């Protein structure tokens, strides 16, 4: 069953139900440089209207198959720019069978975790998984830099200016999967960083 729904009303409704420890964000995926078009309790991640898409949003845009994939991800870990650990969920909203909007819910569970910490400490060997799934930034440049640094870490590349041809191609394909080239201007930026032409990057992507 499909119905029309005002996303502004939906965001305010969820925020009203969940309270001030829950951030609700609507992204317009057609403009990743300033994708946040609506936000409730933005102080949780320090973002506001006009903030860029996250690294996870870029990857979703690049990789999601609307016809095959489940259009939502539930209760994964995210981290704000100042290190606050969040419990996050996202929902892709389509228009004409294309990913158009993303509804994101980011919950700060720190008070709950503090309340149960004393119990956790009584269980030997028990630890929370600390892997990061998503990071929140206030500028698109920070998103780009995070993807680059993550790729360097994943591929164990220390100096991007000294890569051989195969390594350059591997690096470009790796960051492409992370959605970096959905950001305007990043073809030119990456070409400069790895000392290749823009035409070479286009060839690698093909």
PESULCOR-V783759 format. One record per residue. RES is the residue in one small letter. PHI is phi in degrees with one decimal (NA if undefined). NEAR is the number of other ideal C-beta (glycine too) atoms within 10 Angstrom. Layout:
RES_PHI_NEAR, RES_PHI_NEAR
This chain:
x_NA_2, x_-111.7_4, x_-134.9_4, x_-85.9_4, x_-143.7_10, x_-75.1_9, x_-64.8_15, x_-63.6_12, x_-66.0_9, x_-60.3_15, x_-63.2_21, x_-67.0_14, x_-64.5_14, x_-62.4_14, x_-61.3_17, x_-65.4_11, x_-74.3_8, x_-84.2_15, x_95.4_9, x_-73.5_11, x_-88.3_15, x_-124.4_20, x_-93.8_27, x_-115.5_24, x_-131.4_28, x_-113.2_20, x_-102.3_29, x_-95.2_16, x_-76.9_21, x_-81.8_12, x_-139.9_14, x_-69.8_20, x_-71.3_16, x_-145.9_15, x_-76.7_24, x_-72.4_24, x_-108.6_16, x_-156.2_18, x_-151.5_22, x_-118.4_20, x_59.2_19, x_-65.4_17, x_-64.5_12, x_-62.7_21, x_-112.1_28, x_77.7_15, x_-99.5_21, x_-148.2_11, x_-59.0_13, x_98.8_13, x_-69.9_24, x_-80.4_25, x_-66.9_27, x_-82.2_30, x_-60.6_24, x_-67.4_21, x_-60.9_25, x_-61.6_26, x_-66.8_18, x_-60.3_21, x_-58.4_20, x_-74.1_15, x_-110.8_11, x_-69.6_15, x_-106.7_7, x_-56.1_11, x_-83.1_6, x_-119.3_6, x_-83.1_12, x_-65.9_9, x_-82.0_15, x_-144.9_12, x_-127.5_17, x_-117.0_11, x_52.7_9, x_-97.7_15, x_-87.1_15, x_-128.9_24, x_-133.3_17, x_-72.5_20, x_-64.1_15, x_-101.0_8, x_91.1_6, x_-71.5_16, x_-82.8_16, x_-126.0_23, x_-102.8_16, x_-120.6_24, x_-141.0_15, x_-133.9_22, x_-132.5_14, x_-83.5_22, x_-110.9_17, x_-98.6_13, x_-144.1_10, x_54.6_5, x_64.6_8, x_-128.0_11, x_-66.5_19, x_-113.5_14, x_-130.3_18, x_-133.6_24, x_-96.0_19, x_-121.4_25, x_-122.3_21, x_-122.0_25, x_-111.2_20, x_-89.7_20, x_-95.3_15, x_-60.6_12, x_-66.3_8, x_-65.1_12, x_-65.8_12, x_-63.0_9, x_-68.3_10, x_-101.9_10, x_-59.2_9, x_-62.4_8, x_-74.5_9, x_-60.8_11, x_-65.8_9, x_-86.4_7, x_-104.5_8, x_-58.4_5, x_78.7_4, x_-89.8_9, x_-142.1_7, x_-74.3_9, x_-68.7_5, x_-102.2_8, x_-63.8_7, x_-90.9_13, x_-113.0_14, x_-152.8_20, x_-126.6_18, x_-114.1_27, x_-132.2_21, x_-104.4_16, x_-140.7_13, x_-69.9_20, x_-63.3_14, x_-65.1_15, x_-62.7_27, x_-59.3_22, x_-62.9_13, x_-65.3_18, x_-63.8_23, x_-62.5_22, x_-64.8_10, x_-66.3_16, x_-65.0_21, x_-59.3_16, x_-67.6_10, x_-60.8_12, x_-93.3_15, x_58.9_6, x_-102.0_18, x_-88.4_9, x_-126.1_7, x_-69.2_17, x_-78.0_8, x_-117.5_10, x_-76.0_20, x_-82.0_8, x_-61.1_10, x_-64.7_8, x_-67.4_14, x_-62.1_19, x_-64.8_18, x_-63.9_16, x_-63.2_22, x_-61.7_24, x_-66.5_12, x_-65.4_18, x_-74.1_23, x_-64.8_19, x_-64.0_13, x_-82.9_22, x_85.2_23, x_-64.2_24, x_-85.7_19, x_-78.5_17, x_-91.3_19, x_-59.9_11, x_93.6_12, x_-77.8_21, x_-60.1_16, x_-65.0_11, x_-63.9_16, x_-68.3_23, x_-58.7_17, x_-69.5_10, x_-63.9_14, x_-101.7_21, x_59.9_12, x_-135.3_18, x_-82.3_9, x_-63.4_12, x_-63.4_10, x_-66.2_16, x_-61.5_21, x_-59.7_13, x_-67.1_12, x_-60.6_17, x_-69.3_12, x_-78.9_5
